[in-house]
Amino acid sequence: MDAAFKKEDKIPDIILLLVTLILVIVGTAMIYSSSSIIALEKYEDSLFFLKKQLVFVFLGFTSMIIMTKLPYTYLKKVAYPGVLVSLLLLSMLFIPSLGLKRGGATRWLNLGGFSFQVSEMVKIMIVIFLAHILTRKAFQITNFTRGILIPLAVTSVVILLILLEPDFGASAIIIAILILMLCVAGAQIKHLLYLVAAFIPLGISLILYKGYRLTRFTAFLNPWKDADNTGFQIIQSLISFGSGGAFGVGIGDGMQKLFYLPEPHTDFILSIIAEESGFIGVTIVIIMFAFFAYRGFIIALKAPDLFGSLLAAGLTMVISLEAFINIAGVMGLIPLKGLVLPFLSYGGTAFIMSMTAVGILLNISSQTS
């Protein structure tokens, strides 16, 4: 019998589960607060986005429960098929009748009226793939050609397809996940430094190649230089943080969501939290994500096998890095990347995939000694 079944009666990580529940509850409440006016204006229904988000919450928790019950070792079976499906779905985005272009990027796949963001699913699948293949190559990981080249090549093809959407933020996250998982697997430091040295100039060249990326970067450095155009979003976000003060203006009483701040219920939901609950609210959110990252990496350290360690570390990195990039971006600390805030922002694909990751983490935690 699989070892995972012998330990299935152990209690999953309660702290990780509680942190997730708190973030989901806060997110659901703030989605309604930040989207009700927009929903009333566009759809004549102030509950429009809230009702859709509740459906996503139901699907997300369903996925989480399923993954909690399914032994994580079974995911080895979907590692290779999963990455092949990921490559297929990413390729299908470039078929005009299937790929949906929004905001200048083709990131959504439309299949029979059902649309989803492919890169969100790909992040999870690439973690599973890397966890499996790096486990198989554990004894060769110090050899670049035998241990690293194949995982690097497959991941590079995925990154290339995502860059063609284009989605620079998702590509950067996958690169960071690759390097982290190679580190956990035991790769030599010099090999990791070679990869970092190769990816940095690649990132710089991509920023310079696409004018809008360079514009976004310069807007981050001085948003007031072009306050009505490229710097508008970050300025409005900073106004939200400034208006909130220590304790906020009160839930539901924020002004920036009244058509000042673009996408207040998605990319900039933390800005609305800052305005309505102040420094205290933002601090609580940051602490919750710090706890999530801490518990996730503890699960990785205590996992019963290398596959579980790599899987837990990769999934924790996906959520934690997305949270860090979103939080730092809306606070003006780094350029905006168009990434949502896990568990808090409105959206179906990202939320369901995040909850799926939580389910896998809980399952791994239930198998620790």
KEKE-3310 file (N, C-alpha, C; in steps of 0.2 Angstrom, whole numbers, plus 5000, padded with zeros to 4 digits):
npx = (5004:5002:5013:5007:4994:4995:4997:4986:4977:4982:4982:4980:4990:4984:4986:4990:4978:4969:4975:4973:4959:4955:4961:4953:4940:4942:4945:4934:4924:4930:4930:4917:4915:4924:4919:4906:4900:4905:4900:4886:4885:4890:4883:4870:4868:4873:4878:4885:4899:4902:4893:4898:4911:4908:4904:4916:4923:4917:4920:4934:4936:4931:4940:4951:4948:4947:4960:4966:4962:4967:4981:4996:5007:5001:5001:5012:5009:5003:5013:5021:5010:5003:5012:5013:5000:4999:5008:5001:4989:4994:4999:4987:4982:4986:4978:4967:4952:4951:4960:4958:4960:4964:4967:4978:4985:4986:4980:4969:4960:4947:4935:4922:4913:4917:4930:4947:4962:4976:4990:4989:4985:4996:5007:5005:5006:5019:5026:5023:5028:5042:5045:5043:5052:5065:5066:5068:5080:5088:5101:5109:5109:5119:5126:5126:5122:5116:5107:5101:5099:5087:5075:5077:5076:5063:5056:5060:5054:5041:5041:5044:5033:5024:5029:5026:5013:5008:5016:5025:5026:5021:5030:5042:5040:5039:5052:5059:5054:5059:5073:5073:5068:5077:5088:5083:5083:5096:5105:5121:5129:5136:5130:5117:5120:5125:5113:5105:5113:5111:5098:5095:5101:5093:5080:5082:5084:5071:5063:5068:5065:5052:5042:5032:5034:5046:5041:5032:5042:5049:5039:5036:5048:5046:5031:5024:5029:5022:5008:4994:4994:5004:5008:4997:4989:4998:4999:4986:4984:4994:4988:4976:4983:4988:4976:4970:4977:4981:4970:4960:4946:4935:4926:4919:4917:4927:4934:4942:4938:4928:4928:4941:4952:4959:4953:4949:4945:4952:4968:4972:4966:4972:4975:4962:4959:4969:4964:4952:4953:4965:4983:4983:4975:4982:4994:4990:4986:4998:5005:4998:5001:5014:5014:5008:5018:5029:5023:5021:5034:5039:5032:5037:5050:5048:5042:5039:5047:5058:5051:5039:5044:5050:5038:5030:5038:5039:5025:5022:5030:5025:5012:5017:5026:5019:5010:5019:5024:5013:5009:5020:5021:5008:5011:5021:5034:5040:5040:5023:5015:5004:4998:4987:4981:4984:4970:4963:4960:4948:4942:4943:4951:4964:4961:4955:4966:4975:4969:4969:4982:4984:4977:4985:4996:4991:4988:5001:5006:4999:5005:5017:5029)
npy = (4994:5011:5023:5035:5033:5027:5036:5045:5048:5058:5076:5089:5104:5116:5129:5135:5132:5140:5153:5154:5153:5165:5175:5173:5176:5189:5194:5191:5200:5212:5212:5214:5227:5234:5233:5235:5248:5249:5238:5240:5251:5246:5234:5235:5229:5228:5217:5209:5206:5200:5189:5181:5179:5171:5159:5156:5154:5143:5133:5134:5130:5117:5111:5112:5103:5091:5089:5089:5076:5068:5058:5066:5060:5054:5064:5063:5055:5064:5072:5073:5071:5083:5094:5093:5095:5108:5115:5113:5120:5133:5135:5135:5147:5156:5154:5163:5162:5156:5161:5175:5192:5203:5219:5221:5209:5191:5181:5173:5158:5153:5141:5134:5144:5145:5152:5154:5158:5153:5153:5153:5140:5134:5137:5129:5117:5116:5117:5104:5096:5099:5095:5082:5077:5082:5075:5062:5064:5066:5061:5065:5078:5087:5088:5097:5094:5082:5083:5095:5101:5096:5098:5112:5115:5111:5120:5132:5132:5133:5146:5154:5153:5159:5172:5176:5179:5193:5189:5195:5195:5183:5174:5178:5174:5160:5158:5161:5151:5139:5141:5141:5128:5120:5123:5118:5105:5102:5107:5113:5128:5136:5133:5138:5151:5153:5152:5163:5173:5172:5174:5187:5197:5193:5197:5211:5214:5211:5220:5232:5229:5229:5243:5247:5241:5247:5259:5257:5254:5266:5274:5269:5274:5287:5292:5304:5311:5308:5310:5309:5298:5286:5285:5286:5275:5270:5282:5284:5273:5276:5287:5281:5273:5284:5291:5282:5282:5277:5269:5269:5274:5268:5253:5251:5264:5270:5281:5280:5269:5274:5275:5281:5273:5261:5245:5241:5230:5219:5219:5230:5228:5228:5241:5247:5241:5247:5260:5259:5251:5255:5257:5247:5237:5233:5229:5218:5210:5208:5201:5189:5183:5182:5172:5162:5159:5155:5144:5136:5133:5127:5115:5110:5107:5097:5087:5070:5065:5069:5073:5078:5088:5097:5099:5106:5117:5123:5126:5135:5145:5150:5156:5165:5173:5179:5186:5195:5202:5209:5216:5224:5231:5239:5247:5255:5251:5242:5240:5239:5224:5218:5207:5197:5198:5184:5174:5186:5195:5198:5185:5170:5159:5161:5161:5148:5140:5144:5139:5126:5123:5125:5115:5104:5107:5105:5092:5086:5091:5083:5071:5072:5067)
npz = (5000:4996:5004:5007:5011:5023:5032:5032:5041:5049:5055:5044:5041:5051:5054:5041:5034:5042:5040:5026:5025:5032:5023:5012:5016:5020:5007:4999:5005:5003:4989:4986:4992:4984:4971:4969:4965:4952:4947:4947:4939:4926:4925:4931:4943:4959:4965:4956:4953:4966:4967:4956:4961:4973:4967:4962:4974:4979:4970:4971:4984:4983:4975:4983:4993:4987:4983:4995:5000:4990:4988:4988:4981:4970:4960:4953:4942:4933:4929:4917:4907:4911:4908:4895:4891:4895:4887:4875:4877:4879:4866:4859:4862:4852:4841:4833:4834:4847:4857:4868:4868:4879:4886:4878:4878:4875:4885:4889:4886:4876:4876:4870:4875:4888:4897:4902:4911:4905:4909:4923:4927:4921:4929:4941:4935:4930:4942:4947:4937:4937:4951:4950:4939:4944:4956:4950:4944:4955:4959:4949:4949:4952:4940:4926:4913:4913:4924:4925:4912:4904:4912:4912:4898:4895:4903:4898:4885:4889:4896:4885:4877:4885:4886:4873:4874:4877:4893:4905:4919:4923:4917:4924:4937:4935:4931:4943:4951:4945:4948:4962:4965:4959:4968:4980:4976:4976:4967:4961:4967:4958:4946:4947:4948:4936:4928:4934:4929:4916:4914:4919:4909:4899:4904:4905:4891:4886:4892:4887:4873:4872:4871:4880:4892:4896:4897:4908:4918:4919:4923:4936:4942:4942:4943:4943:4932:4921:4924:4920:4912:4909:4923:4930:4936:4947:4954:4958:4966:4976:4982:4988:4998:5005:5009:5018:5030:5047:5052:5042:5032:5034:5030:5015:5013:5005:4992:4981:4973:4966:4951:4950:4953:4943:4939:4953:4960:4957:4952:4960:4973:4986:4987:4989:5001:5009:5009:5015:5027:5032:5038:5047:5042:5030:5035:5042:5032:5025:5035:5036:5024:5026:5036:5029:5019:5028:5034:5023:5018:5029:5029:5017:5022:5031:5023:5018:5008:4994:4983:4988:4996:4986:4979:4988:4991:4979:4976:4987:4984:4972:4976:4986:4980:4970:4978:4985:4973:4969:4980:4983:4970:4970:4980:4975:4975:4966:4948:4941:4938:4934:4940:4950:4968:4977:4983:4987:4977:4964:4953:4943:4938:4943:4957:4959:4956:4965:4977:4974:4975:4989:4994:4990:4997:5010:5010:5009:5021:5030:5029:5035:5047)
capx = (5000:5006:5014:5003:4988:4996:4997:4981:4973:4986:4979:4984:4992:4978:4988:4990:4971:4966:4977:4969:4952:4955:4962:4947:4934:4943:4945:4927:4921:4933:4928:4910:4916:4927:4916:4898:4898:4907:4895:4880:4886:4890:4878:4864:4868:4879:4881:4887:4905:4901:4890:4902:4916:4906:4904:4923:4925:4914:4924:4940:4936:4929:4946:4956:4946:4949:4967:4968:4960:4970:4988:5000:5011:4998:5002:5018:5007:5001:5018:5022:5004:5002:5016:5011:4994:5001:5011:4996:4985:4998:4999:4981:4981:4988:4973:4962:4946:4951:4963:4955:4964:4962:4972:4984:4988:4981:4981:4963:4958:4940:4933:4914:4910:4921:4936:4951:4969:4981:4996:4988:4986:5003:5012:5005:5008:5026:5029:5022:5033:5049:5046:5044:5059:5071:5066:5070:5087:5091:5108:5113:5107:5125:5129:5122:5120:5112:5102:5097:5097:5081:5071:5078:5074:5056:5053:5061:5049:5035:5042:5044:5026:5020:5031:5023:5006:5014:5015:5031:5026:5021:5037:5047:5038:5041:5060:5061:5052:5064:5079:5071:5067:5084:5091:5080:5085:5103:5110:5127:5128:5138:5125:5112:5122:5125:5106:5103:5117:5108:5091:5095:5101:5087:5075:5083:5083:5064:5061:5070:5063:5045:5042:5027:5038:5051:5037:5030:5047:5050:5033:5037:5053:5043:5024:5021:5031:5016:5002:4988:4994:5008:5009:4990:4987:5002:4997:4979:4985:4997:4982:4973:4987:4988:4970:4968:4980:4982:4964:4956:4940:4929:4924:4913:4917:4932:4932:4946:4935:4923:4931:4947:4957:4957:4953:4950:4943:4957:4975:4973:4962:4975:4974:4956:4960:4973:4960:4946:4955:4971:4989:4982:4972:4987:4999:4987:4986:5005:5007:4994:5005:5021:5013:5007:5025:5032:5020:5022:5041:5040:5029:5042:5056:5046:5039:5042:5051:5060:5045:5035:5048:5050:5031:5028:5042:5037:5018:5022:5034:5020:5008:5020:5030:5013:5008:5025:5025:5007:5009:5026:5019:5003:5014:5026:5041:5043:5035:5017:5016:4997:4997:4982:4983:4981:4964:4960:4958:4942:4945:4941:4956:4969:4958:4954:4972:4978:4965:4971:4989:4983:4975:4991:5001:4988:4989:5008:5007:4996:5009:5023:5030)
capy = (5000:5018:5026:5041:5030:5025:5042:5049:5050:5064:5082:5094:5110:5120:5136:5136:5132:5146:5159:5154:5155:5173:5179:5172:5180:5196:5195:5191:5206:5218:5212:5217:5234:5238:5232:5236:5254:5247:5233:5244:5255:5242:5228:5237:5224:5229:5211:5205:5203:5196:5183:5177:5177:5166:5153:5154:5152:5136:5129:5134:5125:5110:5108:5111:5097:5085:5088:5087:5069:5064:5058:5070:5056:5053:5069:5061:5052:5069:5077:5073:5073:5090:5099:5093:5099:5115:5117:5113:5126:5139:5136:5137:5155:5160:5153:5169:5160:5153:5166:5181:5197:5208:5223:5220:5202:5186:5176:5169:5154:5152:5135:5133:5149:5144:5155:5153:5161:5147:5154:5152:5133:5131:5138:5124:5111:5116:5115:5097:5093:5100:5091:5075:5076:5084:5069:5057:5066:5068:5058:5068:5086:5091:5088:5102:5091:5076:5084:5101:5103:5094:5103:5119:5116:5111:5126:5138:5132:5136:5153:5157:5154:5164:5178:5178:5181:5193:5190:5196:5194:5175:5172:5180:5169:5153:5157:5161:5144:5135:5142:5139:5121:5117:5124:5113:5098:5101:5109:5117:5135:5139:5132:5142:5158:5154:5153:5170:5178:5172:5177:5194:5201:5192:5201:5218:5215:5211:5227:5237:5227:5231:5250:5248:5238:5252:5265:5255:5254:5273:5277:5267:5278:5294:5292:5311:5314:5307:5308:5307:5292:5280:5286:5287:5269:5270:5288:5283:5268:5279:5291:5276:5272:5290:5292:5277:5283:5272:5265:5269:5278:5263:5248:5253:5272:5273:5285:5278:5264:5277:5276:5284:5268:5256:5238:5241:5223:5214:5220:5235:5227:5230:5249:5248:5239:5252:5266:5258:5249:5259:5254:5241:5232:5231:5225:5211:5206:5206:5196:5183:5180:5180:5166:5157:5157:5152:5137:5132:5131:5122:5109:5108:5105:5091:5082:5064:5063:5074:5075:5082:5094:5101:5101:5111:5123:5127:5129:5140:5150:5153:5160:5170:5178:5183:5191:5200:5206:5213:5221:5229:5235:5244:5252:5259:5249:5239:5241:5235:5218:5215:5201:5198:5196:5178:5174:5192:5198:5195:5181:5163:5154:5162:5159:5141:5137:5145:5135:5119:5123:5125:5108:5100:5108:5102:5085:5085:5092:5077:5065:5073:5063)
capz = (5000:4996:5011:5009:5014:5030:5036:5030:5047:5052:5054:5040:5044:5053:5053:5034:5033:5045:5036:5019:5026:5034:5017:5007:5019:5019:5000:4997:5008:4999:4982:4986:4993:4979:4964:4969:4961:4945:4944:4947:4933:4920:4924:4934:4948:4963:4967:4950:4954:4972:4965:4952:4965:4977:4963:4961:4980:4980:4965:4974:4990:4981:4972:4988:4997:4983:4983:5002:5000:4985:4990:4983:4976:4963:4955:4948:4936:4929:4928:4910:4903:4912:4905:4887:4890:4896:4880:4870:4879:4878:4859:4857:4863:4846:4837:4833:4837:4853:4861:4870:4869:4884:4889:4874:4879:4874:4890:4890:4881:4875:4874:4870:4880:4895:4896:4908:4910:4904:4913:4930:4927:4919:4935:4945:4932:4929:4948:4948:4932:4940:4957:4948:4935:4948:4960:4946:4943:4961:4959:4944:4949:4952:4933:4922:4907:4915:4929:4924:4905:4902:4915:4910:4891:4895:4906:4894:4880:4892:4897:4878:4875:4890:4884:4867:4875:4881:4900:4908:4926:4924:4915:4929:4942:4933:4931:4950:4954:4943:4952:4969:4965:4958:4974:4985:4974:4977:4962:4963:4967:4952:4940:4949:4947:4928:4926:4935:4925:4909:4914:4920:4903:4895:4906:4903:4884:4885:4894:4882:4867:4871:4873:4885:4898:4898:4900:4914:4922:4920:4927:4943:4945:4943:4940:4942:4926:4916:4929:4917:4907:4912:4930:4933:4941:4953:4958:4962:4971:4982:4985:4992:5004:5009:5012:5023:5036:5051:5053:5036:5032:5035:5025:5011:5012:5001:4987:4975:4969:4962:4945:4950:4953:4938:4942:4961:4963:4954:4953:4965:4979:4992:4988:4993:5008:5012:5010:5020:5034:5034:5039:5051:5038:5026:5040:5044:5026:5024:5040:5034:5018:5029:5039:5023:5016:5033:5035:5017:5018:5035:5026:5012:5026:5034:5019:5019:5002:4990:4978:4993:4997:4980:4977:4993:4990:4972:4977:4991:4980:4967:4979:4990:4975:4967:4983:4985:4968:4969:4986:4981:4965:4971:4985:4971:4977:4960:4943:4941:4934:4931:4944:4956:4974:4979:4988:4989:4971:4960:4947:4944:4937:4948:4964:4959:4956:4972:4982:4972:4978:4996:4995:4989:5003:5016:5009:5010:5028:5033:5028:5039:5054)
cpx = (5004:5007:5010:4997:4989:4996:4991:4977:4976:4982:4983:4986:4987:4980:4987:4982:4968:4968:4973:4962:4951:4956:4956:4941:4936:4943:4938:4923:4923:4931:4921:4911:4919:4924:4909:4896:4899:4901:4888:4880:4886:4885:4871:4863:4874:4882:4884:4893:4905:4898:4894:4908:4914:4905:4912:4926:4923:4918:4931:4941:4935:4936:4951:4954:4948:4956:4970:4967:4965:4978:4992:5005:5008:4999:5008:5015:5004:5006:5020:5016:5003:5006:5015:5005:4995:5004:5006:4991:4988:4998:4993:4979:4982:4983:4968:4955:4945:4955:4959:4960:4961:4968:4979:4988:4983:4983:4975:4961:4950:4938:4926:4911:4913:4928:4940:4958:4974:4987:4995:4988:4993:5008:5011:5007:5016:5029:5029:5027:5040:5050:5047:5051:5065:5071:5070:5078:5091:5099:5112:5112:5114:5129:5124:5119:5115:5106:5098:5095:5090:5075:5071:5075:5066:5053:5054:5056:5042:5035:5042:5037:5022:5023:5028:5016:5005:5012:5022:5031:5025:5027:5042:5046:5040:5049:5062:5059:5057:5070:5078:5071:5073:5088:5089:5082:5092:5108:5116:5126:5130:5134:5119:5114:5123:5118:5104:5107:5114:5102:5091:5096:5095:5081:5075:5082:5075:5061:5062:5067:5055:5044:5037:5030:5043:5047:5034:5036:5049:5045:5034:5043:5050:5036:5022:5024:5026:5010:4996:4988:4998:5008:5002:4988:4991:5000:4991:4980:4989:4992:4978:4976:4987:4982:4968:4971:4981:4976:4959:4950:4934:4927:4918:4913:4923:4930:4936:4943:4929:4926:4937:4953:4955:4957:4953:4948:4948:4964:4976:4968:4965:4975:4968:4956:4964:4969:4955:4948:4962:4978:4988:4980:4978:4992:4996:4987:4993:5007:5004:4998:5012:5020:5012:5014:5029:5030:5021:5029:5043:5037:5034:5048:5054:5043:5043:5047:5053:5055:5041:5038:5048:5043:5029:5032:5040:5030:5018:5025:5029:5016:5011:5024:5024:5011:5013:5025:5019:5007:5015:5024:5014:5006:5019:5033:5044:5038:5029:5018:5009:4995:4992:4985:4980:4976:4960:4957:4952:4945:4944:4947:4962:4967:4958:4961:4976:4975:4968:4978:4989:4981:4980:4995:4998:4989:4996:5009:5004:5000:5016:5023:5029)
cpy = (5006:5021:5032:5039:5029:5031:5047:5052:5056:5071:5086:5100:5115:5127:5139:5137:5138:5152:5160:5156:5163:5177:5178:5176:5187:5198:5196:5198:5212:5218:5215:5225:5238:5238:5234:5242:5252:5243:5236:5248:5251:5237:5229:5232:5225:5223:5207:5202:5198:5189:5178:5174:5171:5159:5151:5151:5145:5131:5128:5129:5118:5107:5107:5105:5091:5084:5087:5079:5065:5064:5061:5066:5054:5058:5067:5058:5058:5074:5078:5075:5081:5095:5099:5096:5106:5118:5118:5119:5132:5140:5138:5144:5159:5158:5158:5167:5158:5158:5172:5186:5202:5212:5223:5214:5197:5180:5172:5165:5152:5146:5134:5138:5149:5147:5154:5156:5155:5147:5152:5144:5130:5132:5132:5117:5111:5115:5107:5093:5093:5096:5084:5073:5077:5078:5063:5058:5068:5066:5061:5076:5090:5092:5092:5098:5086:5078:5090:5103:5102:5098:5110:5120:5116:5118:5132:5138:5135:5144:5157:5158:5159:5171:5181:5180:5189:5193:5189:5193:5186:5172:5172:5175:5162:5152:5157:5154:5139:5135:5140:5131:5117:5118:5119:5106:5097:5103:5113:5125:5139:5139:5137:5150:5159:5155:5160:5175:5178:5175:5184:5198:5200:5196:5208:5219:5215:5217:5232:5236:5230:5238:5251:5246:5243:5258:5263:5256:5262:5276:5275:5272:5285:5295:5299:5314:5314:5305:5306:5301:5287:5280:5286:5281:5270:5276:5287:5278:5271:5284:5287:5275:5278:5292:5288:5279:5277:5267:5265:5273:5274:5259:5250:5261:5275:5276:5283:5273:5267:5280:5280:5279:5262:5249:5237:5234:5218:5216:5225:5234:5229:5238:5251:5246:5244:5258:5265:5255:5251:5254:5247:5235:5229:5227:5218:5207:5203:5200:5189:5180:5178:5173:5160:5155:5153:5144:5133:5129:5126:5115:5106:5104:5098:5086:5076:5061:5069:5077:5080:5088:5099:5104:5107:5117:5127:5130:5135:5146:5154:5158:5166:5175:5182:5188:5197:5205:5211:5218:5226:5234:5240:5249:5256:5257:5245:5241:5237:5230:5215:5208:5202:5196:5190:5178:5180:5195:5194:5191:5174:5158:5155:5160:5151:5137:5138:5140:5127:5118:5122:5118:5103:5101:5105:5095:5083:5086:5086:5071:5066:5069:5068)
cpz = (5000:5003:5013:5012:5021:5035:5035:5035:5051:5050:5049:5044:5045:5052:5046:5032:5035:5041:5029:5020:5028:5027:5012:5010:5018:5011:4997:4999:5004:4992:4981:4987:4987:4972:4964:4965:4954:4943:4943:4940:4926:4919:4928:4940:4953:4965:4962:4951:4960:4970:4961:4957:4970:4973:4963:4968:4981:4976:4968:4980:4988:4978:4978:4992:4993:4983:4990:5003:4996:4987:4985:4978:4970:4958:4951:4942:4931:4927:4921:4906:4904:4909:4897:4886:4891:4890:4875:4871:4877:4870:4856:4857:4856:4840:4837:4836:4844:4859:4862:4871:4874:4887:4885:4875:4878:4879:4892:4884:4881:4872:4875:4875:4887:4894:4903:4906:4911:4909:4920:4931:4926:4925:4940:4942:4931:4936:4949:4943:4935:4946:4955:4944:4940:4953:4957:4945:4949:4961:4954:4944:4949:4945:4929:4917:4908:4919:4928:4917:4903:4905:4913:4903:4891:4898:4902:4888:4883:4893:4890:4876:4879:4888:4878:4868:4874:4889:4904:4915:4927:4922:4921:4935:4941:4933:4939:4953:4951:4947:4959:4969:4963:4964:4979:4983:4975:4972:4964:4962:4961:4946:4941:4947:4939:4926:4928:4931:4918:4909:4915:4914:4899:4897:4904:4896:4882:4887:4889:4875:4866:4875:4880:4892:4900:4900:4907:4920:4924:4924:4934:4946:4946:4940:4939:4936:4921:4920:4926:4913:4911:4919:4934:4938:4947:4957:4962:4967:4978:4986:4990:4999:5008:5013:5018:5030:5040:5052:5047:5037:5033:5029:5021:5009:5008:4995:4980:4971:4965:4955:4944:4949:4948:4941:4950:4964:4961:4956:4959:4971:4985:4993:4991:5000:5012:5014:5015:5026:5036:5035:5043:5047:5033:5029:5041:5038:5024:5029:5039:5028:5021:5032:5034:5021:5021:5034:5029:5016:5024:5032:5021:5016:5029:5030:5019:5014:4999:4986:4982:4994:4992:4978:4982:4992:4984:4973:4981:4988:4975:4970:4983:4985:4972:4972:4984:4980:4967:4974:4985:4975:4966:4976:4982:4973:4971:4955:4943:4936:4931:4935:4949:4962:4976:4984:4989:4982:4968:4954:4948:4943:4942:4955:4964:4960:4962:4977:4980:4975:4986:4998:4995:4995:5009:5016:5011:5018:5032:5033:5032:5045:5060)
residu = (MET:ASP:ALA:ALA:PHE:LYS:LYS:GLU:ASP:LYS:ILE:PRO:ASP:ILE:ILE:LEU:LEU:LEU:VAL:THR:LEU:ILE:LEU:VAL:ILE:VAL:GLY:THR:ALA:MET:ILE:TYR:SER:SER:SER:SER:ILE:ILE:ALA:LEU:GLU:LYS:TYR:GLU:ASP:SER:LEU:PHE:PHE:LEU:LYS:LYS:GLN:LEU:VAL:PHE:VAL:PHE:LEU:GLY:PHE:THR:SER:MET:ILE:ILE:MET:THR:LYS:LEU:PRO:TYR:THR:TYR:LEU:LYS:LYS:VAL:ALA:TYR:PRO:GLY:VAL:LEU:VAL:SER:LEU:LEU:LEU:LEU:SER:MET:LEU:PHE:ILE:PRO:SER:LEU:GLY:LEU:LYS:ARG:GLY:GLY:ALA:THR:ARG:TRP:LEU:ASN:LEU:GLY:GLY:PHE:SER:PHE:GLN:VAL:SER:GLU:MET:VAL:LYS:ILE:MET:ILE:VAL:ILE:PHE:LEU:ALA:HIS:ILE:LEU:THR:ARG:LYS:ALA:PHE:GLN:ILE:THR:ASN:PHE:THR:ARG:GLY:ILE:LEU:ILE:PRO:LEU:ALA:VAL:THR:SER:VAL:VAL:ILE:LEU:LEU:ILE:LEU:LEU:GLU:PRO:ASP:PHE:GLY:ALA:SER:ALA:ILE:ILE:ILE:ALA:ILE:LEU:ILE:LEU:MET:LEU:CYS:VAL:ALA:GLY:ALA:GLN:ILE:LYS:HIS:LEU:LEU:TYR:LEU:VAL:ALA:ALA:PHE:ILE:PRO:LEU:GLY:ILE:SER:LEU:ILE:LEU:TYR:LYS:GLY:TYR:ARG:LEU:THR:ARG:PHE:THR:ALA:PHE:LEU:ASN:PRO:TRP:LYS:ASP:ALA:ASP:ASN:THR:GLY:PHE:GLN:ILE:ILE:GLN:SER:LEU:ILE:SER:PHE:GLY:SER:GLY:GLY:ALA:PHE:GLY:VAL:GLY:ILE:GLY:ASP:GLY:MET:GLN:LYS:LEU:PHE:TYR:LEU:PRO:GLU:PRO:HIS:THR:ASP:PHE:ILE:LEU:SER:ILE:ILE:ALA:GLU:GLU:SER:GLY:PHE:ILE:GLY:VAL:THR:ILE:VAL:ILE:ILE:MET:PHE:ALA:PHE:PHE:ALA:TYR:ARG:GLY:PHE:ILE:ILE:ALA:LEU:LYS:ALA:PRO:ASP:LEU:PHE:GLY:SER:LEU:LEU:ALA:ALA:GLY:LEU:THR:MET:VAL:ILE:SER:LEU:GLU:ALA:PHE:ILE:ASN:ILE:ALA:GLY:VAL:MET:GLY:LEU:ILE:PRO:LEU:LYS:GLY:LEU:VAL:LEU:PRO:PHE:LEU:SER:TYR:GLY:GLY:THR:ALA:PHE:ILE:MET:SER:MET:THR:ALA:VAL:GLY:ILE:LEU:LEU:ASN:ILE:SER:SER:GLN:THR:SER)
# end
